Amino acid sequence: GGPERLSELRKNPVFQEVQDAFNRLVVVMEGNMAERGFGWSDSQQKWPYSEPLRAVVHCAGDVRFDQPLQQAAISLASGTLQMAEQAVRWEARRFIFVSTAFVHAAPSSTNFLPEGLVELRDFDPMELYLDAVKHGKWAAKAMRELGFPNTYTFSKAITEHLVSRLCSAERLDVRIVRPSIVGPAWAAPHAGWNGSGPSTVTAGAALIAGRGLRVFRSSAHPCPIVPVDLVADSVLRATAGAVSTSGGQVLHATLDASEADQMPSFSGLTVVLLQLLALEGDMSLPEAGLICHFLRWANNIKQFWLLHFFVNVLPCRIAVVAMATICWAAKMVGLCSDSLKQKYKTACALNKHSSLPVLYLPFSSPTFPWLFCSGQRLPSDWNSMEYSVMTMRAAIGFVRSTRGSVPPRNSPRSQLQLHVLAPRSAWYDAFLMFSMPESSLGLSAAAFMIRRVLQWMDLAVTLDAASLVAVINLETPIALCPTHRSLLDFVIVGLACFQLKPLLPKLQVPHVAADAEFSRLPLLGPILRELGAFFLRRGGGAVQPDPALRVEVDRAMRSGKPIEVFLEGLRSRGRRHMRLRTGLLRTLRDVSQRTVALVPLSISYELLPEDQSFFDELQGLPRPPLRTASLIHWVLRGLRGELPFYGNVHMQ
């Protein structure tokens, strides 16, 4: 009921900052939209407050594209007309109807789509409405003749005409606000906010991320998305009495045609989605590459229909039949659990959604771009790529929340983090590491072992995504300069670079400038050298340059890979920054004879593996020497599950 829904809404974190105002101002008036007058008595239909009503904002509606015409007419047109009539009875000053910008049946090849009621030619909107709520045969024919792609946009177009007539007859000021595809917020209540579930654009992305669908046909035209906070701004301006750019009562809550190219395309958004899935290890590179091939093949409409059937529709139907058979067999032997029933329901839901790529065609791959006349303008700090990442992260977060693996990513901080390492099965890690393109077998094997060992430590590694911008456009050689807190520093940095390399080629596995003590370790020393490490003596260049070091640095520079150097030299025993050592930097300057970009890298540990040995050293005990046997013993403890929980590591 209404009170229960209000209670759930009150708990939404979005309203925490305005909780007092919410409790004071938001009330429930419970009614049934399917009944005349909402099922209220005559006394209930009067405005219950002494202060006069200024405006009624009606933004409810069933946004499904595939509902029958009769159902669409009742839910969209009848409900809206009832709400407008109620606004008249309440003696409201203004009625705001939130429609859709796609009441324009198709984008224009020559002109921008204007802010005004759409032409229905010789069809009368009232006659269309009355026919639609009865049987809809004539109205369906009119919908096809007028070129509307679905019952949702057709019903909204009819409703706009009827609401305008009603409000004009009753002398009620009306505003019609037309959003295009509503996407996650740009700024308010926080960047990337997407409500409690996916919207149109994030729903498609979530289905790809969740392996429900594989192929959408997408064009390079700007995507007609508008952030939800910009839509809210348009509704508020309409509530205050704003008019359109031409002085009319219809306002487009869309990007203006002059700014349309500031929005990414559907194909660009899909590529960003696949990049994020690959970056975070949610999708292997071969799978992401295959989907990219599907997207290119789908540019041909005939190939799209073939792909849609074999890749989207057929697997979903097979899954439904398979799960129905399994549930039947399990029921016959008394083993039909709730888990099996839930899987069957999921398969049915995916089968139902398998038609979405076809329903999205008018918006994802139009013949001409959707270009609107609008008074709405993008904020001054707008960034197209940043919004693309926000939108796709919202979709990925929704998929993760439905799986119960991690909380929904609907907070500002979580929108900016990439998971370098998260709990995965050994099979998944093997597939991910050995499928890396242009990677040697030895390097892939080392990366696989590192991932397994770090997971035995229950270690989770995240990376600040926004900070990667610093290295994307660098044209010069890179020297990574991490803080030095643990022996795991170079291991974690190397793993992150290995996984990021296919998407950020500048971040290849670096040549690590390691202490000479590592070179004397049996087995481990040669392995590190083979993986690209070179060794230096502390203080070796204090008096005169070390020729051997110059040779190693020159070899590393010629390889084109980054160099990783710990400028602090020693691990910090108290997590404080230590005085920087510049000997290697001088050698780097002399050898390179050109500009080298120093990239600071902060590594923060929740718990250091060496905490106990650091504590012993601070008490005056000598530092135990590095031994290969100690490392092997430590790995064996991990295999037996004897290592403690080390928490999270964050890089920036």
N, C-alpha and C positions, 0 to 999 in steps of 0.2 A: 504494500500500500504506500500512500504518499508519505506518511511519517517515517516509515522505514527507509524509503529512498532518501529523504532529507537527512536522516541520521547518517547514512552511508556517505552522502555528499559532504556533510560537515566534517567527516574524518579525513577527507582528501587533503594531503599535504599542501596542495595549492592554496588553500584558504587559511593556512596557519597564521599568516601575518595579519589577516583581517578577520580573525575569529570572532572578536567582539561585535564588529559590524555585521558579520554574517548572522550571528545569533539574534541580533536586534532587528534586522531588516528582512531576512528571508523567511517566508511563511508558506505553508502548503494550502492550496485550495483543490481538493480532490474531486475529480469528475471523470466521466467516461466519454471519450471523443466519439465513440460510435453511436452514442445516443443523442437525440435532439436536445439542445440546451445542456449538454453534458450530464443529463440525468438530474439536474438540480431543480428544486422547487422554485416557485416564484420569489419567495423571500431570499433564497440563496443566490439568485441571479442579480440581486442588487449589490452595488459596490459597498463592502462592509466597513469602510474606513471614512473618517470625517474629512481627511485631506483629499482633495479632488485628484483623480487619476490623470497623469500627464501623458503617458504613452504605454502602449501594449506592443511588446516585441514577440513576434511569432516565428520561431526558428525550428520547430519540431517537424519531423517528416521521415518517411521511410525512404532511404537513399538507395535501395536495391534497384538495379537496372532491369532485372528480368521478371519483375512481378507482373501478373496479368493486368490488363488495362483497367478492368473494373475495380480491382483492388487498389491500383495506383490512384484512380480518380477519387475513390472514397477516402483513402488515407491522406492524400495530398490536397485535393481540391475541397472536399466536403469539410475536413477538419479546419482548413484555413478560413473558409467562409463562415463557419460557426464561430471561430475565434474573432473574426471581424465584426460579426453581429453582436457578440458579447461585448466587444469594445464600445459599440454604439450604446448598448444598454447601460454600460458603466460610465457613459458620458466622457470617454477618454478624448484627449485632444488630438492624439496622433496614433496611427497604426503602422507598425513596421513589419513588413513581410520579407523574410529571408528566403530568396528563391535560388536560382542558379544561373551563372553566366551562359550555360549551355542551352538556354531556351532558344538561342540562335542555333538552328538545326545543324549548320555546318559552317566552317570558317570561310571567309570571303577571299577570292583570288585577287581582288582589286582594292577593296576598301576595308577600313577598320570597322569592327562591329560596334554600332552606336549604343548609347544609353537611352533606350526607349522601348516601348512595347513592340514585340515582333509582329510582323505581318502574318495573318492567317488566311490571306487571300479572300475568297468568297465564303469561307466557313465562319459561321457564327459561333463564338466560344460557348455560349449557353447551350446551344443545340448539341455541340460536341460533348459537353459535360453531361447533359441529360442522357444522351445515347450511351456514353461510356459507363455510367453507373447502372444501366439496364443490361445491355448485352454487348455493346461496343463494336458491332460489326462495321457500322458506317464510320464511327470514330477511328477505328483501326485503319480503314481504307484512307481516311483523311491524313492520318499520321504518316502513312507511307508516301502519299502524294506530296506532303509538305517536306519530306526528307528527314524526319526526326528518327534518330537511331534507336531510341528505346522509349518505353512508356513513362519513365521518370521525367525526362526532359519535356516530353509532349504534355504531360499533366501539369507540370510547372508553368509552361507557356500559357495553357488555358487558364490556370488559376490566376496568373497575373492580370489578365483581362477582366476576369470576374471580380477580383478584389478591387481593382481600380473603379469598375462600374459601381459596385456596392458602396465604396467609401465616397465616391462622388455624389451618389444619390443621397447619402446620409450626411453629407457635408463633414465628413471625417477626413482630416489631413492624412495622406498615406505616403509612405516611402517604401520602395521595393529595392532591397539590397541583393545584388547578384555576385556571390563569390564564385570563383572558378574552382579548381581542385584545391581543397584545403590541406595544407601540409603542416608539419611541426612548427612550433613557434621560433621566431628569430631571437626574441629577447625576453618576452613576458609570458608567463610568470618566470620562466628561465629558458635559456637557449636549449632547443631540442625537445621541449615539452610536447607531448603527443596525446594527452588525455589517458584514459584507461584502456584504450584499444587502438588498433591500427586504423588509419583513415584510408582513403582510396589509393593514394600513391604508396603508402607504407604497407598496405595490405598485399599488393602485388609483390613488393620486395620481400616481405615476410614469407610469402609462399615459396619464392625462390630460395631464400635462406634456409627454410625448413624442409626443402626437397619435396614440397607438395607439387610444384610446377617447375618447368625448366625453360620454357620459351614464351616470351612476349614479343610481339612485333613492335619495334620502336624506331622512331625517325630521329633525324638530327635537328628537327625544328625545336625552338624553345618550348619547354614544358609549361603548360598553363597552370602552374602551381602558385598559390599565394599563402604566405605564413598565416597561421590562425590568429596571431596577435594583430596582424594588419586587418584581417576580417573583422575582429572585435572593434578595432578603431573605426572602421567604416560604419558598423552598426551603431556605435555610440554617436558618431557624427550625424547619422540619419535621425537618431532619436532626438538630437538637439535641433533638428530642422534643416540640416544641410541639404543642398540640392546638387544635381549633377553638373558637369562642366557646361552643359547646354541649358541649364536652368530648369531641368525637369525633375520628376519625382522618382526616376529610376537611376540608381547609382551602381556602377560596377565596382565590386570589391575585388578587383583584379589588378595585375600589373598593366600599366599603360603601354600601348604599342611602342612608345619611344624607349621603354626600359625592358621590353620583352627579352632582348638578347642577354640581359643580366641574369636570367634564370637558366639553369642547365637543361639539356635535352633529356628525353627519356632514355635514350641510348647512353648518354653520359652518366646518368644516375645509375644505370645498371652496371656499368663498368666500375664505378666507385663502390657499389655494393660488393662485387666480386673481389675487388682489391682488398676491401676491409675483411671479408670472410677469409681470404687467403692470408692476410697479415696476422690475423688472430688465430689462425690454425683451425677455423671452423670449416674450411673447405680446402681440399688439396689443390695444388696448382694444375694438375692434369684435368681435374673436374672443372675448375674455373675456366681453363682454356677451352674445354669442350663446349661449355655454355656460351663462351664468346663466339665460337664457330657457329653454334646454333643461331645466335643473334644476327650474324652476318648473312647466313643462309636465309633467315626469315625475312630479309629485305625484299626477296622475291615472294609475291603473294601466293603463288602456287606452292612454292616450297614451304611457306609458313603453314598452309593448311595441312600438308603432309606431316610436317614436324609436330604441329599441334595435336594431330590425332595419335601419332605413334609415341610422342614423348610426354604429352600432357594427359590426354584423355584415356588412352589404352591402359597405361600403368595404374591409373586410379580405378578403372573398372575391374581390372584384374585383382587389385587389392581388396575391393569390396567383395568380389566373389570368393576370394581365398579366405578372407576373415569370416564371411558368413558360413563357409564350409567348416572351418576350424571350430567356430562357436557351436554349430550344429553337432559336430562329432563330439566335442567336449561335453555338450549338454546330454548327449545319449549315454555317456559313461559317468555323468555326474561331476564333471571337472570344469564346468563353465564358470570361471571366476569373474569378479568385477573388472579385473585388469583386461581380460579378453573382451568383455563387453565394451569397455572404454576404447580399446583399439578398433573394434568394429565401428563404433560411432565416429572415431577419427577418420577412418577410411571413407565412410559415407560423407562426412563433411568435406573431405578433400575432393571426392568425386563430384559433389555439388559445385565446388569452386573451380572445377577444371574448365568451366566455360568462361572464366574471367578474361583470359587473353583475347577472346572474341568480343566480349562486351566492351573491353578497353580500346578496341581498334580505333574508334573515332577520335580518341584523345591521345593515345600513345603513338599513333602513326597516321595523322591526318594528311590529306593531299597537300593542303596549304596550312601554314601556321595559324594558330589561334591568336589573333591580334585584336585587342579591345581598346576602345576609348575609355579612359578612366581618370578620375581625379586623384586616385591613390598613388603615392610615390614611395619608393624604397627608402629605407633609412640611410643616412649618410655613411654609416660604417658597413654597408652591405658587402658581402664577399660571397660570390657564387660557389666557389669550391667549398668553403666552410659550411654553407648551407646544404650542399650535396652530402657532405659527411654527416651532418646533423640528422638529415632525413633518413639516410640509410642506417645510421646507428640506432635510431628509434625503431626501425623495423627489426634489426638484429636483436635489440633488447626485448622486444615483444616475444620473439621466438624463444629466447632463453627463459623468459618468465613462464611461458606455457610448459616448458620442459621441467621447470623447477630446479634447474641447475644453479642459477644465480638470480638475485633479485632483478626486477625490471630496471633497465638502465634509463631512468627518467629523472636524473639529477644532473646539474651542470657539470660536476666533476667527472662522473662516470662517462659522459659523452666524449671525454678527451683521452681516454685510456685505451691502449692496445694491450691485449694479453699475449705476451711473449711465451709464457709457460703457464699452463693450467692443467688440472688433473685430466689425464687421458689414458686410454688403454695402450698397451705395448704395441698392439697391431696398428692402432691409429698412428702412433709416433713413428713406427717403421714405414708406413705408407707415406706419411708426410715428409720425412727426412730423405728417403730414398727416391722420392719423385721430384726432388728439386732439380730444375733444369741446369745444365752446364756445371754440375757438381760431381766431383770424383767419388768413387766408391768409398775410399778411405775417409774423406771428409764427411760424407753422409753417415758412415758408420760411427765416426766420432761424435757427430751431432746427436745421433740416436742414443748413444750411451750416455751422453751428458744429460739429455732430457730425462732418461730413466733414473739416473742417479739423483738429479735435482728433485724429481717427484718422490723418490724414496725419502727425501728430507721434508716432504710436504711443503715445498717451496713454491710460491706463486710469484711470477715476475710480470710486472706491468711496465708500460712505456708511455710517457706523455706524448700523445699523437701530435698535438699542436707544435711541439718543439722540433719535430722532424722537418718543418718548413725551412729551418735554418740551413739544411744541407741539400735540399732538393735542387736548387739552382746554382750550386757552387761549380765553377769551372776549373778551380785550382785543385791540386792534390790536398788530401785531407789528413790531418793528424788528430786522432781522437785522444782527448786528455781527460780520462776519468779520475774521479776521486778514488783514493786507495784505502779501502776499509777491510778487505778480506782477500784471501787467495782465490775466492770465487769470482772476483771482479772480472778478470780477463776471460773466464769461462762464460759468464753471463753475457758480457759484451759480444764475444765471438758468436754465441748462439743467436743473439738478437740480429746481428749483421747477416748471419747465414740465412735466417728466415726472411729478412727484409730485402735481400739482394735482388730477387726476381722483380720486385716492384720498385725498389730504389737502388739502381745499379751502382751508385756511388758508395753504398754501404756494403762492400764485400767483406769477407772475413779478413780482419786486419793482420798485419805483421806486428806481433807483440814484442815490445822491448822488455825482455824478462831478465831478472837477476841471474848472474852467472852460476849461482848455486843450483838453479834448475838444470843446467847443462850437465852437471855431475851426477844426476839421479839415474840409476840404471833403468832401462826400459822407457821411463817417462821422458827423460831428456831427449832421446832421439825422436820420440813421437811428437813432442812439441816442436822440434826443429822441422820435422817433416810437414807439420801443419802451418809452418810459416813464421814461427818465433825466431828471434835472434837474441843473443845474450850479451850483456854488458856488465862490467865491473863498476861498482859504486865508487865514484871519485876517480875513475880511470882517466878522465880528461881534465882533471883539475890543474895539472901542471903542463901537460902538452897533449895535443889531440891523439886519440887512439886510432892508429891506421886500420886495425881490424874492424873497429866500430864504423869507420867511414865506409869500408867495403860493404859491410852488412846494410847500412842505411842506403847506400847507393843501389844495392840489389833490390831492396824493398821498394825504393822510389821508382825504379824501372819497371816493376811488376804492375804498376797502376793501381795497386790496392792501398787502402788507408794504412797508416802506421798508428799503433796504439802505444802511448807512452804515459807512464804514471809519473807526473811531474813532482809528486811528493816523495818519490823514491821508496820510502818505507810505508808500511801500513800504519795508519793512525791507531794508537792504542786506546785513546779516549774519545774517538769519533770527532776530534777537533781537526781542523785543517792545519797541515804542517807547512813549513817553509818550502817553497818550490825550488827544485833543482833545475838548472838551465843548461847543463853540459850537453845533453842530447839535443836540445833545441839549437844550440850553436852549431853542432855537427850537421843537423838537418838543414840549417840555413846555408852552411858552406857547401854541402853536397848538392842541394837542389838547385841553387843559383836562380831561384824564382820564388814567387809568392806561394806559401803553404798556409792553408786555412787551419787554424787551431780551433777545434770544436770541443768546448768544455762539456763534460758529461758527469752529471751528479748521480750517484748510486746510493740509495738509502735502504738500509736493512732494518727489519723489525727486530731480528735477533741474529747476531753474528755467530757462525760456527766456532770461531776462535775465541769467544768471550772468556772461557775458562783459562786458556793459555795466556791471554792478555792480562787477566787478573793476576795470574801467577807472576808474570813479568813485572807488573806494577808493584808487587810485593818484594821484588828483588831477586827472584829466581831466574836462572838463565833460560833463554829461548831454546826450546828443543829444536835440533836440526831437522831439515826436511828429509824424509825417507820415503822411498817407493813402497816399502812394506807397510808403513803407516797408512798410506793411501789405499792399498789393497785391503787392509784390515777394516778401514772405514767403509769401503764399498760393500764388503761382506756383511757388516752390521746393517747397512741399508737393505740388503737382500733379505735379512732376517727380520726386518721391521723394527730394529732396535734404535734407530736414530730419532732424536726428539723432533718436535714440530718447530720449524724455524720461521714460520710466518711468511710475510710478504716482502718483496724487494721491488722498489720503484725506481725507474730510470727517467732522467729528463735531460 
